[in-house]
């Protein structure tokens, strides 16, 4: 399907199709949630279930294209998101989405429980891994500027099944991240009014970790979601003003903290050893996780090829330095055993005699966590919108409101689910599960980038494709082996003499034995394949540093996700891929001229113009 090309003078930012215009945005009929033939009746559904193995094999090989993500899928939202953001907006979105609960809460929690003063090294390790992922996200976001973020990128390079795994984890990450930050908001509000961290929660007799109900978290989520619904540009203005105030507070924390720092508090530096440092690094990685929200705003960015690299790389570089300085100053203000797990910085200033400073810190933390929720509401809803465009979840959540230009249904979905989880679950239960999900997606993104650079349908020979698959298996397998070996026997080193050279050999093999099939059009990750391969290794290593409980929870959630895919998602996407579902995307719409240019670039880059949704393209 060629990109939509329509007269510019007729574009007004809304669909021109009469059928789309006649429909109300607020519609809740069965066909709005399940329009696919597989769900037309119980008999049709039973027939679809009987064909599950064949359908799974069909979708396992199905891949999208750049042009399809930029064209066919976007039209299913019926109304366009407005291109209103610049690099300035994205830079402040970076600050707003990242600096929040992670640095203000998890720093104290992990310094006290796992790393001690070496928490600064944990932030260095997780920061380096995050920057590698930022490189991968930036290249994809520049070349495929759509709201789907990593879901869209994985759908193009790794196929429908891998994209579903990403979609499930993205939605899980969105819900849990929203809940975790909202509960942290309540803890700092309590600190601001001189109360214990849990004083504003309702204590019950439920199981430990779920026994403190947090209605304030629910209210905060509802307010930020409402702001995100009203306007993306308006949300940006609120965010950059609040983030600017937040940066001033952070500067105060760093300067005032160092004035009360004692080097003696850095001893012992690693009370829990090197394993504790990496265990903490895997948890505090949550603090860097918000940057992927910036990539989802590419569809609303005026000049993605310029604005996204500036916004993403610029903000994350500064944030990494800030995190390391804040972790260091906290460790030097008091012994790690005295660090408060819930409101670390406020209590630290109170302990050094600056009782008034705890209010400044608590207020700054509240502002930071508010912007995290605000930007998260924007980014997470855009992930959900693009996922719904593919029909993995009901397509009603893909709709963009004609007046606000925002995905109202998707925003409400994530906010409501996050509020339910945030009402019950504690931060430590949430953060470990969130870290597994985030690290897993980032590992998949690095793999997808290698596939994008070294495999193009119709260009790469079967021999070279086979080599790429084998060498990627070596890289991923050796990286997982390093992580497992570290987790089982961190004090031993013999296994690394085999596993590390195997990783290096796999990466070198890709460089020497598989010719590059594609070059980035505008901005590309440097030192390919080494940096993406290193990203795979570091993300898997940090995953391996998490405790068994995190993987048990992740396994249970994954099993539930796969059950949903087998029962619902597989059959919906199969019907759409084979043209069995009537879709508004096939009606004429007037596209934004900038979107037309995006589609032309994708087609010019050699993307197939046949709609994979109808043809079910195979690798």
C-alpha positions in Angstrom: 0.0 0.0 0.0 1.6 3.3 -1.1 1.7 6.1 1.4 -1.4 8.3 1.3 -1.0 11.2 -1.1 -3.7 13.8 -1.1 -4.1 17.5 -2.0 -2.5 19.6 0.7 -5.2 22.3 0.4 -7.8 19.9 1.6 -6.0 18.9 4.7 -7.6 20.2 7.9 -6.2 17.6 10.4 -9.3 15.5 10.3 -10.4 12.5 8.3 -12.4 13.3 5.2 -14.2 9.9 4.9 -17.9 10.4 5.4 -18.2 7.1 7.4 -15.5 8.2 9.9 -17.0 11.7 10.3 -20.5 10.2 10.9 -19.3 8.1 13.8 -19.3 9.4 17.3 -16.0 9.2 19.2 -17.8 7.9 22.2 -19.0 4.5 21.0 -19.0 1.3 23.0 -20.7 -1.3 20.8 -19.4 -4.9 20.5 -18.1 -4.2 16.9 -16.0 -1.3 18.3 -14.1 -3.7 20.6 -14.2 -6.9 18.5 -14.9 -6.1 14.8 -13.0 -9.2 13.5 -14.9 -12.1 12.0 -13.4 -14.5 14.5 -15.5 -12.9 17.2 -18.7 -12.5 15.2 -20.4 -15.5 17.0 -19.5 -18.3 19.4 -19.4 -20.7 16.4 -16.9 -18.4 14.6 -14.8 -18.1 17.8 -14.7 -21.9 18.3 -13.6 -22.3 14.7 -10.8 -19.7 15.2 -9.6 -21.5 18.3 -9.4 -24.8 16.4 -7.2 -23.1 13.9 -4.8 -21.7 16.5 -1.7 -23.7 15.6 -1.9 -22.7 11.9 -2.7 -19.1 12.7 0.2 -18.9 15.1 2.7 -20.1 12.5 1.2 -17.6 10.0 1.7 -14.7 12.4 5.0 -15.8 13.7 6.5 -14.9 10.3 4.4 -11.8 9.7 6.3 -8.6 9.6 5.3 -5.0 9.0 7.1 -2.3 7.0 8.1 1.3 7.7 5.5 2.5 5.2 2.7 0.5 6.8 3.4 1.8 10.3 3.5 5.4 8.9 0.4 4.9 6.8 -2.1 2.1 7.1 -2.0 1.8 10.9 -2.1 5.5 11.7 -5.3 5.9 9.7 -7.1 3.5 12.0 -7.1 6.3 14.6 -9.5 8.1 12.3 -8.1 11.5 13.4 -4.5 12.7 13.3 -2.4 13.6 16.3 -1.3 17.1 16.0 2.3 17.9 15.1 3.1 20.5 17.7 6.3 19.5 19.5 9.8 20.7 19.0 13.2 19.6 20.4 12.7 22.0 23.3 9.5 20.2 24.3 11.2 16.8 23.9 14.2 17.8 26.0 12.0 18.9 28.9 9.8 15.9 28.4 13.0 13.9 28.9 13.6 15.6 32.3 10.0 15.4 33.2 9.6 11.7 32.4 12.8 10.4 33.9 13.6 12.4 37.1 11.1 11.3 39.7 10.5 8.3 42.0 13.6 6.5 40.8 16.2 9.0 42.1 14.2 10.2 45.1 12.9 6.9 46.4 14.8 4.0 44.9 18.2 5.5 45.7 17.5 5.3 49.4 15.9 1.9 49.2 18.8 0.3 47.2 21.6 2.1 49.1 20.1 0.9 52.4 19.3 -2.7 51.2 21.8 -3.7 48.6 24.6 -1.3 47.5 25.5 1.0 50.4 27.6 4.0 49.4 28.4 2.1 46.1 25.0 3.1 44.9 26.7 5.7 42.8 28.4 2.8 40.9 24.9 1.2 40.4 23.8 4.4 38.7 26.9 4.5 36.6 26.3 0.9 35.4 22.6 1.3 34.8 23.2 4.7 33.1 25.7 3.3 30.6 23.2 0.5 29.8 20.4 3.1 29.4 22.5 5.2 27.1 23.1 2.2 24.8 19.3 1.7 24.6 18.8 5.5 24.0 21.0 5.2 20.9 18.9 2.3 19.5 15.6 4.1 20.3 16.8 7.3 18.6 17.7 5.7 15.3 14.3 3.9 15.1 12.3 7.0 16.2 14.0 9.1 13.5 13.3 6.6 10.7 9.8 5.4 11.9 8.3 8.4 13.7 5.0 6.9 14.9 3.4 6.7 18.3 4.0 3.0 18.8 7.6 3.3 19.9 9.3 0.0 20.5 6.2 -1.9 19.6 6.2 -0.5 16.1 10.0 -1.0 15.7 9.8 -4.6 16.8 6.8 -5.3 14.5 8.8 -4.1 11.5 12.0 -6.0 12.3 11.2 -9.1 14.4 7.6 -9.8 13.5 4.1 -9.9 15.0 4.8 -12.4 17.8 7.8 -10.5 19.1 5.8 -7.3 18.8 3.0 -8.8 20.9 5.6 -9.8 23.6 6.7 -6.2 23.5 3.2 -4.9 23.6 2.3 -6.9 26.6 5.3 -5.8 28.5 4.8 -2.2 27.4 1.3 -2.2 28.8 2.5 -4.0 31.9 5.3 -1.4 32.3 2.9 1.5 31.8 0.5 0.3 34.4 3.1 -0.7 37.0 5.2 2.5 36.4 2.2 4.7 36.9 1.2 2.9 40.1 4.8 2.9 41.5 5.3 6.7 40.9 1.9 7.5 42.3 2.6 5.6 45.5 5.9 7.4 45.9 4.0 10.7 45.5 2.0 9.8 48.6 5.2 9.0 50.6 6.7 12.4 49.8 3.5 14.2 50.6 3.5 12.6 54.0 7.1 13.7 54.5 6.2 17.3 53.5 3.7 17.5 56.4 6.0 15.8 58.9 4.3 12.4 58.9 5.7 8.9 58.4 5.9 7.7 54.8 2.8 5.4 55.2 0.8 7.7 57.4 -1.5 8.8 54.6 -2.3 5.2 53.6 -5.1 3.0 54.9 -3.7 0.0 56.7 -5.5 -3.3 56.3 -5.0 -7.0 57.1 -4.1 -8.0 53.5 -0.8 -9.8 52.7 2.5 -7.9 53.3 3.2 -5.6 50.3 -0.4 -5.2 49.5 -1.8 -4.2 52.9 -1.5 -0.4 52.6 -4.3 1.2 50.5 -3.3 4.4 48.8 -6.4 6.5 47.7 -4.2 9.6 47.2 -2.2 7.8 44.5 -5.5 7.2 42.7 -6.4 10.9 42.8 -3.0 11.9 41.5 -3.2 9.5 38.6 -6.7 10.8 37.7 -5.6 14.4 37.7 -2.4 13.9 35.5 -4.3 11.7 33.1 -7.0 14.5 32.7 -4.3 17.1 31.9 -2.7 14.7 29.3 -6.1 14.2 27.6 -6.8 17.9 27.2 -3.7 18.8 25.0 -0.2 17.5 24.2 1.2 21.0 23.7 -0.5 22.3 26.9 0.9 19.4 28.8 4.3 20.3 27.4 4.1 23.8 28.8 3.0 22.6 32.2 5.8 20.1 32.1 8.7 22.4 31.2 7.7 25.0 33.8 7.5 22.3 36.5 10.7 20.6 35.4 12.6 23.9 35.4 11.6 24.3 39.1 12.6 20.7 39.7 16.0 21.3 38.2 16.5 24.2 40.6 15.6 21.9 43.5 18.0 19.3 42.3 20.8 21.9 42.1 20.0 22.8 45.7 20.1 19.2 46.8 23.5 18.6 45.2 25.2 21.8 46.5 23.7 21.8 50.0 24.3 18.1 50.3 28.0 18.4 49.5 28.3 21.2 52.1 27.2 18.6 54.7 29.0 15.6 53.2 31.4 13.5 55.2 33.8 11.2 53.4 33.8 8.9 56.4 30.2 7.9 55.5 31.6 6.2 52.3 33.2 3.5 54.5 32.5 0.6 54.0 32.0 1.5 50.4 30.6 -1.9 49.3 29.1 -3.5 52.3 27.1 -6.0 50.2 29.9 -6.7 47.7 29.9 -6.4 43.9 26.6 -8.5 43.6 24.8 -5.9 45.7 26.0 -3.2 43.4 24.6 -4.9 40.3 21.4 -6.0 42.1 20.8 -2.3 42.9 21.7 -1.3 39.4 19.0 -3.6 38.0 16.4 -2.0 40.3 17.5 1.7 39.8 17.3 1.1 36.1 13.7 2.0 36.7 14.9 5.5 37.2 16.0 5.7 33.6 13.0 4.0 32.1 10.9 7.0 31.2 13.1 8.0 28.2 11.2 5.7 25.9 8.1 7.9 26.3 9.9 10.5 24.2 10.2 8.1 21.3 6.4 7.7 21.3 5.9 11.4 20.7 7.6 11.2 17.3 4.2 11.3 15.6 3.5 14.7 17.1 7.0 16.1 16.5 7.4 18.8 13.9 10.9 17.7 12.6 11.6 14.2 14.0 15.0 13.8 12.2 16.4 16.8 14.1 14.3 17.1 17.2 14.4 13.5 18.5 18.2 13.1 18.6 18.5 16.5 20.3 15.7 15.8 22.8 16.6 12.2 23.6 20.4 12.2 23.7 20.7 15.6 25.2 18.3 15.1 28.1 19.6 11.6 28.9 23.2 12.6 29.0 22.5 15.4 31.5 20.2 13.2 33.6 22.9 10.4 33.9 25.3 12.9 35.4 22.6 14.3 37.8 21.7 10.8 39.0 25.3 10.0 39.8 25.9 13.2 41.7 22.6 12.8 43.7 23.4 9.2 44.6 26.9 10.3 45.8 25.7 13.2 47.9 23.1 11.0 49.7 25.7 8.5 50.6 28.1 11.1 52.0 25.4 12.9 54.1 24.8 10.0 56.4 25.8 6.3 56.9 24.0 4.0 54.6 22.3 2.2 57.5 20.6 5.5 58.5 19.2 6.2 55.0 15.4 6.3 55.1 14.0 3.8 52.5 11.0 5.9 51.5 11.9 9.6 51.7 15.7 9.4 51.7 16.6 13.0 50.8 14.1 14.7 53.1 15.1 12.7 56.1 18.8 13.1 55.2 18.6 16.9 55.4 16.6 16.7 58.6 19.3 14.6 60.2 22.1 17.1 59.3 20.2 20.0 61.0 18.5 21.5 57.9 15.0 20.6 58.9 13.6 23.4 56.7 15.4 21.9 53.7 13.4 18.7 53.9 10.3 20.7 52.8 12.2 22.0 49.8 13.3 18.5 48.8 9.9 17.0 49.4 8.2 19.7 47.3 10.7 19.2 44.6 10.2 15.5 44.6 6.5 15.9 44.4 6.9 18.2 41.4 9.3 15.7 39.8 6.9 12.7 40.3 4.0 14.8 39.1 5.8 15.5 35.8 6.8 11.8 35.5 3.1 10.9 35.8 2.1 13.7 33.4 4.6 12.7 30.7 4.0 9.1 31.3 0.3 9.6 30.7 1.2 11.0 27.3 3.7 8.4 26.3 2.0 5.4 27.6 -1.3 6.3 26.0 0.5 6.6 22.6 2.1 3.2 23.0 -1.4 1.8 23.7 -2.9 3.7 20.8 -0.5 2.1 18.3 -0.9 -1.3 19.8 -4.7 -1.0 19.4 -4.2 0.1 15.8 -2.8 -3.4 15.1 -5.9 -4.9 16.8 -3.8 -6.8 19.5 -6.1 -5.0 21.9 -9.5 -3.7 20.9 -9.3 -1.0 18.2 -11.5 1.4 20.1 -8.4 2.3 22.1 -6.7 3.5 18.9 -9.1 6.3 18.4 -7.8 9.9 18.5 -10.3 12.5 19.7 -11.1 15.0 16.8 -11.1 18.1 19.1 -8.1 17.5 21.4 -6.0 15.5 19.0 -5.2 13.1 21.9 -6.0 9.4 22.4 -8.6 9.7 25.2 -9.6 6.1 25.4 -6.1 4.8 25.6 -5.2 7.4 28.3 -8.2 6.4 30.4 -7.3 2.7 30.1 -3.8 3.0 31.4 -4.8 5.5 34.1 -7.6 3.3 35.4 -5.5 0.1 35.5 -2.6 2.0 37.1 -4.9 3.4 39.7 -6.2 0.0 40.6 -2.7 -1.4 41.1 -1.4 1.7 42.9 -4.2 1.4 45.4 -2.9 -1.9 46.7 0.8 -2.7 45.8 3.9 -1.4 47.5 6.8 0.2 45.6 9.3 -2.6 46.2 6.9 -5.2 44.8 6.3 -3.0 41.7 9.9 -1.8 41.0 11.5 -5.2 40.6 8.8 -6.4 38.2 9.0 -3.2 36.3 12.8 -3.5 35.9 12.5 -7.0 34.4 9.9 -5.9 31.9 11.9 -2.7 31.0 15.2 -4.5 30.6 13.6 -7.3 28.5 12.2 -4.7 26.0 15.4 -2.9 25.7 17.3 -6.1 25.0 14.8 -6.8 22.2 15.3 -3.3 20.8 19.0 -3.8 20.5 18.4 -7.1 18.7 15.9 -5.4 16.4 18.5 -2.8 15.5 21.0 -5.4 14.4 18.3 -7.1 12.3 17.5 -3.8 10.7 21.0 -3.0 9.8 21.9 -6.5 8.5 18.7 -7.9 7.1 16.4 -6.5 4.4 13.9 -8.7 2.6 14.8 -9.2 -1.0 18.3 -7.8 -0.5 19.9 -10.1 2.1 20.7 -13.6 0.7 19.6 -16.7 2.5 23.1 -17.6 3.4 23.8 -14.3 5.1 20.4 -14.3 6.8 21.2 -17.8 8.3 24.6 -16.5 9.5 22.9 -13.5 11.1 20.5 -15.7 13.0 23.2 -18.1 14.2 25.5 -15.2 15.3 22.7 -13.4 17.1 21.9 -16.6 18.9 25.6 -16.7 20.0 25.5 -13.1 21.2 22.2 -13.5 23.1 23.1 -17.0 24.4 26.5 -16.0 25.7 25.1 -12.8 27.3 22.4 -14.8 29.0 25.1 -17.3 30.1 27.2 -14.5 31.6 24.1 -13.2 33.5 23.2 -16.7 34.8 26.8 -17.5 35.8 27.0 -14.2 37.7 23.8 -14.9 39.5 24.8 -18.5 40.5 28.5 -18.0 41.3 29.5 -14.3 41.4 32.8 -15.1 43.1 34.0 -17.4 40.4 35.6 -16.3 37.1 36.4 -19.4 35.1 33.1 -19.4 33.2 33.8 -15.9 31.9 36.9 -17.1 30.1 34.5 -19.0 27.8 31.4 -16.8 27.8 32.9 -13.4 27.2 35.1 -14.5 24.2 31.9 -16.2 22.8 30.1 -12.9 23.0 33.0 -11.1 21.3 33.3 -13.7 18.6 29.5 -13.5 17.9 29.7 -9.8 17.5 32.8 -9.8 15.4 31.3 -12.5 13.3 28.3 -10.2 12.5 30.7 -7.4 11.5 32.9 -9.6 9.3 30.6 -12.3 7.9 27.3 -10.5 7.4 27.3 -7.5 5.0 25.3 -4.5 6.1 22.0 -4.4 4.2 20.8 -0.9 5.2 22.4 2.4 6.3 20.5 4.9 8.4 19.0 7.8 6.4 19.5 10.6 8.9 21.0 9.5 12.2 22.4 6.2 13.1 23.9 4.3 16.1 27.7 4.4 15.9 30.0 1.4 16.2 27.5 -1.1 14.9 27.3 -4.1 15.7 29.4 -3.5 18.9 27.2 -1.0 20.7 23.9 -2.8 20.1 25.5 -6.1 21.1 26.9 -4.5 24.3 23.4 -3.3 25.0 22.0 -6.8 24.7 24.7 -8.0 27.1 24.3 -5.3 29.7 20.5 -5.5 29.7 20.6 -9.3 30.2 23.3 -9.0 32.8 21.2 -6.5 34.8 18.1 -8.8 34.5 20.2 -11.7 35.9 21.1 -9.5 38.9 17.5 -9.3 40.0 16.1 -11.7 42.6 14.1 -14.8 42.0 10.9 -13.2 43.1 11.0 -10.7 40.3 11.3 -13.5 37.7 8.5 -15.5 39.3 6.2 -12.5 39.1 7.4 -11.8 35.6 6.8 -15.4 34.6 3.2 -15.3 36.0 2.5 -12.1 34.1 4.0 -13.5 30.9 1.8 -16.6 31.2 -1.3 -14.5 31.5 -0.2 -12.4 28.5 0.4 -15.4 26.3 -3.0 -16.8 27.3 -4.6 -13.6 26.2 -2.7 -13.8 22.9 -3.8 -17.3 22.2 -7.4 -16.6 23.1 -7.8 -13.1 21.6 -4.9 -11.2 20.1 -3.7 -13.9 17.7 -7.1 -14.2 16.0 -7.8 -10.5 15.8 -4.4 -9.8 14.1 -4.8 -12.8 11.8 -8.2 -11.5 10.6 -6.8 -8.1 10.0 -3.6 -9.4 8.3 -5.7 -11.4 5.8 -8.2 -8.7 5.0 -11.1 -10.3 6.7 -11.9 -7.3 8.8 -13.5 -4.2 7.4 -11.4 -1.3 8.5 -11.7 2.4 8.4 -8.0 2.5 7.5 -9.0 1.5 4.0 -11.2 4.5 3.4 -9.8 7.7 1.9 -8.5 10.2 4.4 -6.6 13.4 4.1 -3.2 13.0 5.7 -1.0 15.6 7.2 1.5 16.6 4.5 4.3 16.0 6.9 3.0 12.4 7.3 3.0 12.0 3.6 6.6 13.0 3.5 7.3 10.4 6.2 5.6 7.7 4.1 7.6 8.7 1.0 10.9 8.5 2.9 10.0 5.1 4.2 9.1 3.9 0.7 12.2 5.4 -0.8 14.2 3.5 1.8 13.2 0.3 0.1 10.3 -0.7 2.3 7.8 -3.0 0.7 4.7 -1.2 -0.4 2.4 -4.2 -0.1 0.3 -3.9 3.0 1.6 -6.5 5.4 -1.7 -6.4 7.2 -3.4 -7.8 4.2 -0.7 -10.0 2.7 0.8 -11.5 5.9 4.3 -11.0 4.7 6.8 -13.7 5.7 10.5 -13.4 6.6 
